[in-house]
């Protein structure tokens, strides 16, 4: 009995040792690895982290950060310079489209447009958008349409008349000639204004923060300025008695 028990124990010990040897051999040949599903999770987390870092670096450095900081530090000056730059390029584009190839650029006209944008338009945009945001602070659909109506009924006509008047006065036109120009050019200009600006105003008032609205407005005004500087360059109108 004892002999049989000893033999069984001996065989079991040999069997266990054999299994251990097989296990060690398998482990050495096929070492354990981390689960496969952990890899993409880690990579995904890493990509999100890198994306957040990249976004933060874009926000905290570069031209966008510089422009936003300038708007915060010197809002009127920044918006005025932005308007002047856009009016400069828009007027040069307008001259390129309308002038003959042999004609030279009228840089006096360009300086006149840039000066108007710097002194009049930039500050006016700053005051107007801040005023509208105080009167109608929401950005819902109904409020957006109210702001669009105010722009078409108040700001647009006033700024168009002021633009034509200032530009004509800087060219030496008399009061009667300025009035004649307004009678001739205001109606077709405002008709084009109603066609072009409502969609631009909708995007600006509905989706853009107040401090960036003059910038977006200036961006939209690039195409408009090509047209309006052309209208302003037309020959003087004959005053009526």
C-alpha positions in Angstrom: 0.0 0.0 0.0 2.8 2.4 1.0 4.7 1.3 -2.1 1.7 2.0 -4.4 1.1 5.4 -2.8 4.8 6.3 -3.2 4.7 5.4 -6.8 1.6 7.5 -7.5 3.2 10.5 -5.7 6.4 10.0 -7.7 4.5 10.0 -11.0 2.5 13.0 -10.0 5.7 14.9 -9.2 7.2 14.0 -12.5 3.9 15.1 -14.3 3.9 18.5 -12.6 7.6 19.1 -13.3 7.0 18.2 -17.0 4.1 20.7 -17.2 6.2 23.4 -15.6 8.9 22.8 -18.1 6.4 23.0 -21.0 4.9 26.2 -19.6 8.4 27.8 -19.2 9.3 26.9 -22.7 6.1 28.3 -24.1 6.5 31.5 -22.1 10.1 32.0 -23.3 9.1 31.5 -26.9 5.9 33.5 -26.8 6.3 36.2 -24.2 3.2 37.8 -22.8 2.1 41.0 -24.5 -0.3 43.7 -23.5 -3.8 43.3 -24.8 -4.2 44.5 -28.4 -7.2 46.6 -27.6 -5.1 48.8 -25.3 -3.0 50.1 -28.2 -5.5 52.0 -30.2 -7.0 53.4 -27.0 -3.7 54.7 -26.0 -3.0 56.0 -29.5 -6.4 57.6 -29.7 -5.8 59.3 -26.3 -2.4 60.4 -27.5 -3.8 61.9 -30.7 -6.5 63.8 -28.8 -3.9 65.1 -26.4 -1.6 66.1 -29.3 -4.6 67.8 -31.1 -5.5 69.7 -28.0 -1.9 70.8 -27.6 -1.7 71.9 -31.2 -5.0 73.8 -30.9 -3.8 75.5 -27.8 -0.5 76.4 -29.5 -2.4 77.9 -32.4 -4.6 79.9 -30.0 -1.8 81.1 -27.8 0.7 82.0 -30.6 0.9 83.1 -34.2 -1.0 85.7 -36.1 -4.4 84.7 -34.8 -3.4 85.1 -31.2 -1.6 88.4 -32.1 -4.7 89.8 -33.8 -7.1 88.8 -31.0 -4.7 90.3 -28.4 -4.6 93.6 -30.5 -8.4 93.7 -30.7 -8.5 93.4 -26.9 -5.8 95.9 -26.2 -6.5 98.5 -29.0 -9.9 97.6 -30.5 -10.6 100.8 -32.5 -7.1 101.1 -33.9 -6.9 97.5 -34.9 -10.3 97.6 -36.6 -9.4 100.8 -38.3 -6.1 99.5 -39.7 -7.9 96.3 -40.8 -10.5 98.4 -42.7 -7.8 100.5 -44.3 -5.8 97.4 -45.5 -9.0 95.8 -47.0 -10.0 99.0 -48.7 -6.5 99.4 -50.1 -6.5 96.0 -51.8 -10.1 96.3 -52.8 -9.5 99.6 -54.6 -6.5 98.3 -56.3 -8.5 95.3 -57.5 -11.3 97.6 -58.7 -8.8 99.7 -60.7 -7.2 96.5 -62.1 -10.6 95.4 -63.4 -11.7 98.7 -64.9 -8.6 100.4 -66.1 -6.9 100.0 -69.5 -3.7 98.0 -69.6 -1.8 101.2 -70.6 -3.2 103.2 -67.7 -1.3 103.7 -64.4 -2.8 103.0 -61.1 -4.3 106.0 -59.3 -2.6 105.7 -56.0 -4.1 109.0 -54.8 -7.5 107.4 -55.1 -6.3 104.4 -53.2 -4.9 106.5 -50.4 -8.2 108.4 -50.3 -10.1 105.1 -49.9 -7.7 103.8 -47.3 -7.9 107.1 -45.4 -11.7 107.0 -45.3 -11.6 103.4 -44.0 -9.0 104.3 -41.4 -10.6 107.5 -40.1 -14.3 106.9 -40.7 -15.3 103.3 -41.4 -13.2 101.5 -38.8 -14.3 103.5 -35.8 -17.9 103.5 -37.2 -18.0 99.7 -37.4 -16.7 99.4 -33.9 -19.4 101.7 -32.5 -22.1 100.2 -34.6 -21.6 96.5 -33.8 -21.2 97.3 -30.1 -24.3 99.4 -30.1 -26.3 96.7 -31.9 -25.1 94.0 -29.5 -26.2 96.1 -26.5 -29.6 96.9 -27.9 -30.1 93.3 -29.1 -27.8 91.1 -27.1 -29.1 87.7 -28.3 -28.0 85.8 -31.4 -31.2 83.8 -32.0 -32.9 83.8 -35.4 -35.5 86.5 -34.7 -32.9 88.8 -33.2 -30.6 88.2 -36.1 -33.3 89.4 -38.5 -33.8 92.5 -36.4 -30.1 93.3 -36.6 -30.2 92.7 -40.4 -33.1 95.1 -40.7 -31.3 97.8 -38.6 -28.2 97.4 -40.8 -30.2 97.8 -44.0 -32.4 100.7 -42.8 -29.9 102.7 -40.7 -26.2 101.8 -41.0 -26.1 101.0 -44.7 -27.7 104.2 -46.1 -25.8 106.5 -43.7 -22.4 105.0 -44.4 -23.0 104.9 -48.2 -24.1 108.6 -48.2 -21.1 109.5 -46.0 -18.7 107.5 -48.2 -19.9 109.3 -51.4 -19.9 112.7 -49.7 -16.4 112.4 -48.2 -14.9 111.0 -51.3 -16.4 113.7 -53.5 -15.4 116.4 -51.1 -11.8 115.2 -51.1 -11.9 115.5 -54.9 -12.9 119.1 -54.7 -16.6 118.8 -55.6 -18.9 121.5 -54.4 -22.0 120.9 -52.2 -24.3 121.0 -55.2 -22.2 118.5 -57.0 -22.1 116.2 -54.0 -25.9 116.4 -53.8 -26.2 115.6 -57.5 -23.9 112.6 -57.1 -26.0 111.3 -54.2 -29.2 111.7 -56.3 -27.6 109.8 -59.2 -25.6 107.1 -57.4 -27.4 106.3 -54.1 -30.4 104.4 -55.5 -28.5 102.0 -57.7 -25.9 101.5 -54.9 -28.6 100.8 -52.2 -30.3 98.4 -54.6 -27.0 96.5 -54.9 -26.6 96.7 -51.2 -30.0 95.0 -50.6 -28.9 92.2 -52.9 -25.4 91.6 -51.5 -25.4 92.4 -47.7 -28.4 90.5 -46.1 -26.7 87.1 -46.3 -23.4 88.6 -45.1 -25.1 90.3 -42.2 -27.0 87.1 -41.3 -23.7 85.1 -41.0 -22.0 88.0 -39.1 -24.8 88.6 -36.5 -25.8 84.9 -36.1 -22.5 83.2 -35.7 -19.7 85.7 -35.1 -18.7 87.1 -31.6 -19.2 90.8 -31.3 -15.5 91.6 -31.1 -14.8 89.8 -34.3 -17.8 91.1 -36.3 -16.0 94.2 -37.7 -13.3 91.8 -39.0 -15.8 89.5 -40.7 -17.8 92.5 -42.0 -14.6 93.9 -43.5 -13.9 90.5 -45.1 -17.3 90.5 -46.7 -16.8 94.1 -47.7 -13.8 93.3 -49.9 -16.1 92.4 -52.8 -18.5 95.2 -52.0 -15.7 97.8 -51.8 -14.6 96.8 -55.4 -18.0 97.8 -56.5 -18.5 100.9 -54.3 -15.0 102.4 -55.1 -15.9 102.0 -58.8 -19.1 103.9 -58.2 -17.2 106.6 -56.3 -14.8 107.0 -59.1 -17.5 107.9 -61.7 -17.3 111.4 -63.1 -19.1 114.1 -61.1 -22.7 114.6 -61.7 -24.1 117.8 -63.1 -26.1 119.7 -60.4 -29.7 120.5 -61.2 -31.1 123.9 -60.7 
